[in-house]
Amino acid sequence: MDLVTILTAAKLRGVSHQAIYSLVKRGKLSVIEIDGVKFVKRSEIIGYKRGKSGKKPKIKEEKL
């Protein structure tokens, strides 16, 4: 198992460390803590596919 720190994961993805923490908080990435340092699996970072973000548009109903 190849582990990387949150900061390294952020650099690999080209995002902020807050973005990685957000993915962890939402359950998209798992975290492993060793001696107080948080790590994620490199394979999860590399394999993560970003989904559509933002609110879904409301569908307007047609009046007949």
Contact map, one row per residue, 1 for C-alpha under 8 A:
1110000000000000000000000000000000000000100000000000000000000000
1111000000000000000000000000000000000000111000000000000000000000
1111100000000000000000000000000000000011110000000000000000000000
0111110110000000000000000000000000000011110000000000000000000000
0011111110000000000000000000000000001111000000000000000000000000
0001111111000000100110000000000000000111000000000000000000000000
0000111111100001100000000000000000000000000000000000000000000000
0001111111110000000000000000000000000000000000000000000000000000
0001111111111000100100000000000000000001010010000000000000000000
0000011111111111101100000000000000000000000000000000000000000000
0000001111111111000000000000000000000000000000000000000000000000
0000000111111110000000000000000000000000000011000000000000000000
0000000011111110000000000000000000000000000011000000000000000000
0000000001111111000000000000000000000000000000000000000000000000
0000000001111111101100000000000000000000000000000000000000000000
0000001001100111111100000000000000000000000000000000000000000000
0000011011000011111110000000000000000000000000000000000000000000
0000000000000001111111000000000000000000000000000000000000000000
0000000001000011111111100000000000000000000000000000000000000000
0000010011000011111111110000000000000000000000000000000000000000
0000010000000000111111111000000000000000000000000000000000000000
0000000000000000011111111100000000000000000000000000000000000000
0000000000000000001111111111100000000000000000000000000000000000
0000000000000000000111111111111000000000000000000000000000000000
0000000000000000000011111111000000000000000000000000000000000000
0000000000000000000001111111100000000000000000000000000000000000
0000000000000000000000111111110000000000000000000000000000000000
0000000000000000000000111111110000000000000000000000000000000000
0000000000000000000000110111111000000001000110000000000000000000
0000000000000000000000010011111100000001100000000000000000000000
0000000000000000000000010000111110000111100000000000000000000000
0000000000000000000000000000011111000111000000000000000000000000
0000000000000000000000000000001111111110000000000000000000000000
0000000000000000000000000000000111111110000000000000000000000000
0000000000000000000000000000000011111000000000000000000000000000
0000000000000000000000000000000011111100000000000000000000000000
0000100000000000000000000000000011111110000000000000000000000000
0000110000000000000000000000001111011111000000000000000000000000
0011110000000000000000000000001111001111100000000000000000000000
0011110010000000000000000000111100000111110110000000000000000000
1111000000000000000000000000011000000011111110000000000000000000
0111000010000000000000000000000000000001111111000000000000000000
0100000000000000000000000000000000000000111111100000000000000000
0000000000000000000000000000100000000001111111110000000000000000
0000000010011000000000000000100000000001111111110000000000000000
0000000000011000000000000000000000000000011111110000000000000000
0000000000000000000000000000000000000000001111111000000000000000
0000000000000000000000000000000000000000000111111100000000000000
0000000000000000000000000000000000000000000000111110000000000000
0000000000000000000000000000000000000000000000011111000000000000
0000000000000000000000000000000000000000000000001111100000000000
0000000000000000000000000000000000000000000000000111110000000000
0000000000000000000000000000000000000000000000000011111000000000
0000000000000000000000000000000000000000000000000001111100000000
0000000000000000000000000000000000000000000000000000111110000000
0000000000000000000000000000000000000000000000000000011111000000
0000000000000000000000000000000000000000000000000000001111100000
0000000000000000000000000000000000000000000000000000000111110000
0000000000000000000000000000000000000000000000000000000011111000
0000000000000000000000000000000000000000000000000000000001111100
0000000000000000000000000000000000000000000000000000000000111110
0000000000000000000000000000000000000000000000000000000000011111
0000000000000000000000000000000000000000000000000000000000001111
0000000000000000000000000000000000000000000000000000000000000111
